[in-house]
Each structure stands twice: as structure tokens, then as C-alpha cells.
Amino acid sequence: MGKKLLIVESPAKAKTINRYLGDEYVIAASVGHIRDLPSMSLGVDIKHDFKPRYINMRGKEKVISDLKSKAEKADCVFIATDPDREGEAIGWHLEKVLNIEEQAPVRVTFNEITQNAVRQAVQKPRTLNVNLVNAQQARRILDRLVGYELSPVLWQKIRKGLSAGRVQSVATKILVDKEREIAAFVPEEYWLITGEFVNGSGNALTAEYYGKSLNGKQVKDKLADESAALAVFNDLQGKKAEVVAIKKGERKRQPSPPYTTSTLQQEASWRLGFSSSRTMKVAQQLYEGVEIKGIGQTSLISYIRTDSVRISEEALSAARNLIASEFGEAALPAKPNYYKNKGASQDAHEAIRPTHFELTPEKVQSGLTNEQFQLYKMIFQKFLASQMLPALYSTEKLDIAVNDTYIFKAKGERLLKEGFLAAFNSRNVEENQTEGVKDNLLPALTEGEELTIRKLKKEQKFTAPPKRYTEASLIKLMEEKGIGRPSTYAPTIRTIMDRGYAEKVERNLQPTELGTVVTSFLESNFAKIVDISFTKEMEDDLDQVEAGKKDYVQVLREFYAPFSRDIENAKENLAKVELAVKKTGEKCPECQKGDLVYKDGRFGQFIACERFPECQYTHNVYTKTAALCPLCSSPVISMKSHKRRKIFYVCDKSLDPNCAFISWNLPLAEKCELCGAYKEERIYRRQKSVICSNENCPSRAKKNKKAQSEVNETSETDATENKKTTAREKKPKTKTKTKAKTAKSEKDEKEKSEADE
């Protein structure tokens, strides 16, 4: 009897699954997609029902040959790619390349890579779901049509090298609209009055002015200017105060659902400082499997691309048993906590959760990188917390009347029962603040008790402009508005940053001038492409195709007819947009004639001489700092790496280049008291600290040393790459050579196909 061939996307996934199936199975990996539309042409026959022309991907010849050889020797073939549209499409392409019969039961799916799940799945293979395949094809063709037909219009009317995409253009418009809100914002003045009150026993509390008591009703008083605040402030002087109302109660804070793709990316952003792409990369590793000492290659979490909060009964039972043993029976609700999906959320998968509850983060920490451990710990604790009792607080609200006219309010809160907070204290993603209030107790007071005003403080304030989006808040909005799907959030953000349409400034996403120009052009001439409602309708249509309720060719027809008319009109009738040239204010150091100007290139902005091509001087965009180089005492400048878009520091002589200083951290003039090396300012997980630059210095704690080593390694690689890739720039001398990583995971290939053209 011959062997059975089971094909997955990833070698890591193959290694994990190989532990669970016997010798009768051969496990092979396709390493992502094996076929795709050609990169040098549209690859879609518009006149014949948008028929796609697929070709074997370059570089996959050996993989395809190996799969064909193994398939010929096998008695049967199973395709166990990821359980989503993209995985179904990869399986469909494998079926075509390996000449497998269309109705053959070859498709195997599982939501978690565990022994039970895998063994049960291979016992129940099914045929490939053509609706899922068509939904993926429709998305791919839509993105190809937009990318390959609209991008050349941007080249013609704005400048070469630009691109547009069905989802990326909407995401860019969201950032541009926010920037317009900020620019149009007019701050409004208001004043706060805070009072410190003391009772007869000397107990003090602070309360904030609310308003006035008129005819027994409290009316909020907005102090719009200094004169209004001063009138109240002066009238309060020397007046008697009295407690007029005390309201005590309790509130429950419910645990939130386990992670979906969106909420995982959001929470990893503010808690761990991970970008969305970094979060998904690490999560993919945890899903596919890591080498655990004494166990082998093991998958630690369930499938990571999901918008469902559903939980299997088996996982619920395992979680409740662990909670009972770790936190006691008192931490468990009488029944499991169930959560509802939002709107028309797809329920094909479960929420993201641990797959082996006996493998706690601490037990497997030695087998994980620091990134993997932190993310796994967050997922593990969040899931346990979702199945625990709510936290219970006692609350107290207090009203104080001054001279029977002016009302001040104070409130306090005390945690009575930890509930789920014992396992995991989440935070408010939007405000980046802890949701749970620490004990804020008011002194024991009674209604009618007299108080003395010890101190009054008036303070001028102004309303704040709208906040820019972070990756977390943009992903949250995209999910709420139905723009894209869980697998597209990270590649969409990465795309608009790679294309130079947005940049990250202190964790906030800010549109560039180029992004604003392109968005304005699309708004005026291709309004539907950047319309949130239209984009959501397209996603809904794709969901209908997946459900078998709509024909994907008809969806393409409805989109393309008006889109093609807009394309032709733009080509024939629109004038070229002249981009403003922004000067640096410096003369070219090479020719001494032309001014240095900012230009946009493949890797973002760079500085060049305006006399190009007569003068070919170019350099990275940089910012001067007040620091001096610790090697040669020249000024230090800051630059942004192309790959990760993070700030690093070099000596300004690197522009020649004559100095090899390069660091993730800003050097300081201060010397270390223990070893004499210069100190530096480090920003790690958004926290600033001053450390010794000598990693072997006794002042460097072990934990900080490990973190610094990881960050420095990343930054030096990025900085070196940044210098190498700057447009038309000569290669500078580098301090050390970094070995390039050439292997790419199948996740990168999947994201490439999911992102806009």
C-alpha cells in the first residue's frame, strides 16, 4: 500500500503536522501560492468574462516539480492549506497543477494544528469549495484591474511610479480626511476650577466645579473665558461648603471577548509596541509551530485570520479547568461566557486562542523568542480572562454645594473583587488608558456635613484637535466600516507606507504630501474608488459570492463598466497635476550651484540636487540633532530606515562617508560613572531611559541588555539597508556586515497577493 501525500503552505506547518500523522503520510509544503496572474501584464481577459490567465510563479519550479513527483507516487493527495478564501484558492491552484480531478475529496481543513484536529480532518476530506475560490478570484481580479488600469493614469497625470489600489486608496483617504480635520480645527478656550475641601476631622478631598443650582436643579456652567472663571472664582472665596448628595453603588466590569485578528493587532500595538505586520508575522509562527524542548514542533495557538469570537466547547472546558486550578472555583462563572459576533461577521473560524492549555507561557518560554513569548502570553491570558467572572467595584459620587449656589462634584471607586483582572487587565485601545480604575477612595462623609475650602485653583484649557490614527485605531475603524478583511489590514497599512503615502510620526500615521495629492486627484475623478461605502459594498458582494448567492463575474461586470469609463475620461480630458517642489534651504555640496530639494523615490523621500541629471548628488532625508558623535565629535543626525521606518542615528560625516558611527539610540555627552563609556537615550516600547552604551557595563541590567541587543541588531540592519537603497546614492562604508535573510515565509507571499496591486 502506497503513502498519502498531504500538502500545506509552510515548511514549519509541515514539520508540526508530521508529528501527528503516521508513516503512511508524506507531508510537503507549497511555500505559499504556486500560481498567480503574470506580473508584466494585466493577465485578465476582460472581453471574455474577465477570465484570468494564471502562470506558475517564478522561483517555484523546484517546488512544483517536487510536488508533482510526490503526487505521482502517492495513493491519494490531501490539500491542508489554511481554512479561508486564500487557502482554498491555493488548494485550487494545486489541484490544477497536479492534475487532480475536480470533484475529488482532497480538501482538509482544521482551525488548530493539534493531534486530534489533524487526525479528525484527514478522516473527513471534502471537495474544494468553488464559492470560496471564486470569492478570492474576484478580489484578486478587482485589485488587479484597479492597480493595472488606474496606476498608469497616476503616472501620466501626476508622476511615474505611483500606484492606486481598491483598499489602500480608501485607507489613505481616511488618513487624509483626518489631517484635514486637524488643519480646520479651531481650538476653543475653557476654564476649570478645582477645589480642595476639608471636613472637621481634617480629611481632605478634591472636587471639580460643575455648575450652579437654580430652582433645585443643577445646571452645568461652561466657563468659556477668563472673566467668567474669575467671577465664579472670586465669589467662592470665604464661602461655606456643604455635602448635599452622596450616591453609593457598585459596577461590574465585564471581561471582553478573546482576540480576533483585528483586536489582536490593536492590543499588540499599544501593549507590546508591535506594528500590525510584526504582530501577524509572530502570530503566524506561533500558529505554524515552534520547537519546544522535550515535545518537538508544536503549534501553540489557533488560526490567526478570523473575525469571529466563537469558542469550541472543548476549548471552553479546558480553559475552565485551568482557571479553577490556577485561580480557584470562585473565579469561574456558573456557565461559560459566550460572545456574539458583530453584524455579518463570518463564523467559519473560532477566536484566536491557545491550543494546548497545559503549555502555559512560562513552561514554553525557553523555546520562544522574546517576541513570541510576549504575544503568546497576551493571547493565553486574554483567553483565560474571557472565561472568568467580571470585576466588581464599589462606586461613590459626591455633590458639594458652596453658598447653596455653586456645585462641585467628586467621585471615587474601589476594587472589591478582581474577577478576570486576576488573569489579564486589558486597556482602552482608543485612549491608551487602563479601563480599570485604581482605588480612588473618598473620605467618609455624610449628607449635610459642612466642609471648608482649603484651596481653589483655576486653570485655562483649550479643546484638543482630533487625534491622528495609530495603526491600532486605523485597523479598528477599517473593521467597523467593513473595509478589507482580517487578512488584509496589515498588508494594507504596510502598502501605503511603502508607497510613501503615509508615514509614522511618534506612533501616529500621518499622510505625506504625496498621499494628499494622490487622494485629492482620486476624489475628483474616481470618487467611488476612495468611497468607504462603495468599498464596503464590494466586500459585501464578495461575501455574497462566498456564500454562493452571487455570481462573481456579474460582480466584476458591475464594477468595471463605470470604472473603465472613468479611466478613459481621465486619460483624454484631465490635465497634468504639477507637484510643488520643496527646498531644504541648503545648497548642493557637490556642485555648489543648485538648491537641494526633496524628491519622492521608490523607498520614500530623499534629498537631491535640483540640477539633476547634470548634478547627481543625492542623500537620505535627515534631521539635525543637538548630539555630538562619540567617535569624532561631529554633529549627529537622525534618519529613518526604509524597511521598518524607524529612527536611527549616524554621524554627519557618514554623508561623505568618513565616520562609521551608527546607533539606534541617541548618544549623550554624559559619561557612565562605572566604566566611563558615553551614555545614550534609549526608547524601548515607547519608554525613554538613559543607559550606558557599553553592553558589558555592570549598570546594564540583564533584562535591558537583552532588549537592547535585539533592538540594536534590528536597527543596524535597517540602517545599513537604508544607506544601500537610497536612490542613486553611492554605497557608504559600513562598520559591520549584516548577513541578509533570504528565506521568506509563505505568509509573505500570501500577503503579497492580498494587498492591492
SULWOPE-V53233 format. One record per backbone hydrogen bond with DSSP energy under -0.5 kcal/mol. NH is the residue of the N-H (numbers start at 1). CO is the residue of the C=O. Records with the same first field share a line. If there is no record, write none. Layout:
NH = CO, CO
This chain:
4 = 24
5 = 76
6 = 4, 26
7 = 78
8 = 28
14 = 10
15 = 11
16 = 12
17 = 13
18 = 14
19 = 15, 16
20 = 17
21 = 17
25 = 22
26 = 4
28 = 6, 26
30 = 8
31 = 9
36 = 55
38 = 53
45 = 51
46 = 44
48 = 45
50 = 45, 46
51 = 45, 48
53 = 43
54 = 52
55 = 36
57 = 34
60 = 57
64 = 60
65 = 61
66 = 62
67 = 63
68 = 64
69 = 65
70 = 66
71 = 67
72 = 68
73 = 69
74 = 70
75 = 3
76 = 3
78 = 5
79 = 106
80 = 7, 78
84 = 82
88 = 84
89 = 85
90 = 86
91 = 87
92 = 88
93 = 89
94 = 90
95 = 91
96 = 92
97 = 93
98 = 94
99 = 96
100 = 95
104 = 101
106 = 104, 126
107 = 126
108 = 79
114 = 112
118 = 114
119 = 115
120 = 116
121 = 117
122 = 118
123 = 119
124 = 121
126 = 107
130 = 128
133 = 129
134 = 130
135 = 131
136 = 132
137 = 133
138 = 134
139 = 135
140 = 136
141 = 137
142 = 138
143 = 139
144 = 140
145 = 141
146 = 142
147 = 143
148 = 144
149 = 145
150 = 146
151 = 146, 147
153 = 150
154 = 150
155 = 151
156 = 152
157 = 153
158 = 154
159 = 154
162 = 159
169 = 165
171 = 167
172 = 168
173 = 169
174 = 170
175 = 171
176 = 172
177 = 173
178 = 174
179 = 175
180 = 176
181 = 177
182 = 178
183 = 179
184 = 180
185 = 181, 182
187 = 185
190 = 461
191 = 223
192 = 459
194 = 457
195 = 207
196 = 455
197 = 195, 205
198 = 452
199 = 203
202 = 199
205 = 197
207 = 195
208 = 409
209 = 193
210 = 407
211 = 407
212 = 219
213 = 405
214 = 212, 217
215 = 213
217 = 214
219 = 212, 217
221 = 210
222 = 220
223 = 221
224 = 222
229 = 225
230 = 226
231 = 227
232 = 228
233 = 229
234 = 230
235 = 231
236 = 232
237 = 233, 234
239 = 236
241 = 451
242 = 401
243 = 449
244 = 242, 399
245 = 399
247 = 397
248 = 246
249 = 395
251 = 393
253 = 391
254 = 252
259 = 352
261 = 306
264 = 260
265 = 261
266 = 262
267 = 263
268 = 264
269 = 265
270 = 266
271 = 267
272 = 268
273 = 268, 269
274 = 268
279 = 275
280 = 276
281 = 277
282 = 278
283 = 279
284 = 280
285 = 281
286 = 282
287 = 283
288 = 284
289 = 285
290 = 298
292 = 290, 296
293 = 291
295 = 292
296 = 292
298 = 290
299 = 113
300 = 286
301 = 286
302 = 353
303 = 111
306 = 304
316 = 312
317 = 313
318 = 314
319 = 315
320 = 316
321 = 317
322 = 318
323 = 319
324 = 320
325 = 321
326 = 322
327 = 323
328 = 323, 324
331 = 328
332 = 329
333 = 387
345 = 342
351 = 310
352 = 259
355 = 300
356 = 300
359 = 356
360 = 358
363 = 360
364 = 360
365 = 361
367 = 364
368 = 365
373 = 369
374 = 370
375 = 371
376 = 372
377 = 373
378 = 374
379 = 375
380 = 376
381 = 377
382 = 378
383 = 379
384 = 380
385 = 381
386 = 382
387 = 383, 384
388 = 385
389 = 331
391 = 253
392 = 417
393 = 251
394 = 414
395 = 249
396 = 412
397 = 247
398 = 410
399 = 245
400 = 408
401 = 242
402 = 406
403 = 240, 401
405 = 402
406 = 402
407 = 211
408 = 400
409 = 208
410 = 398
412 = 396
413 = 440
414 = 394
416 = 392, 414
417 = 392
420 = 389
421 = 418
422 = 419
423 = 420
424 = 420
426 = 424
428 = 433
429 = 427
432 = 428
433 = 428
435 = 426
440 = 413
445 = 443
448 = 243
449 = 446
451 = 241
452 = 198
454 = 196, 452
455 = 196
457 = 194
459 = 192
461 = 190
463 = 188
471 = 507
474 = 470
475 = 471
476 = 472
477 = 473
478 = 474
479 = 475
480 = 476
481 = 477
482 = 478, 479
483 = 478
484 = 482
488 = 485
489 = 485, 486
492 = 488
493 = 489
494 = 490
495 = 491
496 = 492
497 = 493
498 = 494
499 = 495
500 = 497
501 = 496
502 = 496
503 = 510
505 = 503, 508
506 = 504
508 = 505
509 = 469
510 = 503, 508
512 = 501
516 = 512
517 = 513
518 = 514
519 = 515
520 = 516
521 = 517
522 = 518
523 = 519
524 = 520
525 = 521
526 = 522
529 = 526
530 = 526, 527
531 = 528
532 = 530
535 = 531
536 = 532
537 = 533
538 = 534
539 = 535
540 = 536
541 = 537
542 = 538
543 = 539
544 = 540
545 = 541
546 = 542
547 = 543
548 = 545
549 = 544
550 = 544
555 = 551
556 = 552
557 = 553
558 = 554
559 = 555
560 = 556
561 = 557
562 = 558
563 = 559
564 = 560
565 = 561
566 = 562
567 = 563
568 = 564
569 = 565
570 = 566
571 = 567
572 = 568
573 = 569
574 = 570
577 = 157
578 = 576
579 = 577
582 = 580
583 = 581
584 = 596
585 = 596
588 = 594
592 = 588
596 = 586
597 = 608
598 = 582
599 = 606
601 = 599, 604
604 = 601
606 = 599
607 = 619
608 = 597
609 = 617
610 = 595
612 = 609
614 = 611
615 = 611
619 = 607
621 = 605
623 = 638
625 = 636
629 = 634
633 = 629
636 = 627
637 = 650
638 = 623
639 = 648
641 = 646
645 = 641
648 = 639
649 = 663
650 = 637
651 = 661
652 = 635
654 = 651
655 = 652
656 = 653
657 = 653
658 = 653
663 = 649
666 = 681
668 = 679
672 = 677
676 = 672
679 = 670
680 = 691
681 = 666
682 = 680, 689
684 = 682, 687
687 = 684
689 = 682
691 = 680, 689
693 = 678
695 = 693
697 = 694
700 = 697
701 = 699
705 = 701
706 = 702
707 = 703
708 = 704
709 = 705
710 = 706
711 = 707
712 = 708
713 = 709
714 = 710
715 = 711
716 = 712
717 = 713
718 = 714
719 = 715
720 = 716
721 = 717
722 = 718
723 = 719
724 = 720
725 = 721
726 = 722
729 = 726
739 = 737
742 = 740
748 = 745
749 = 745
750 = 746
751 = 747
752 = 748
753 = 749
754 = 750
755 = 751
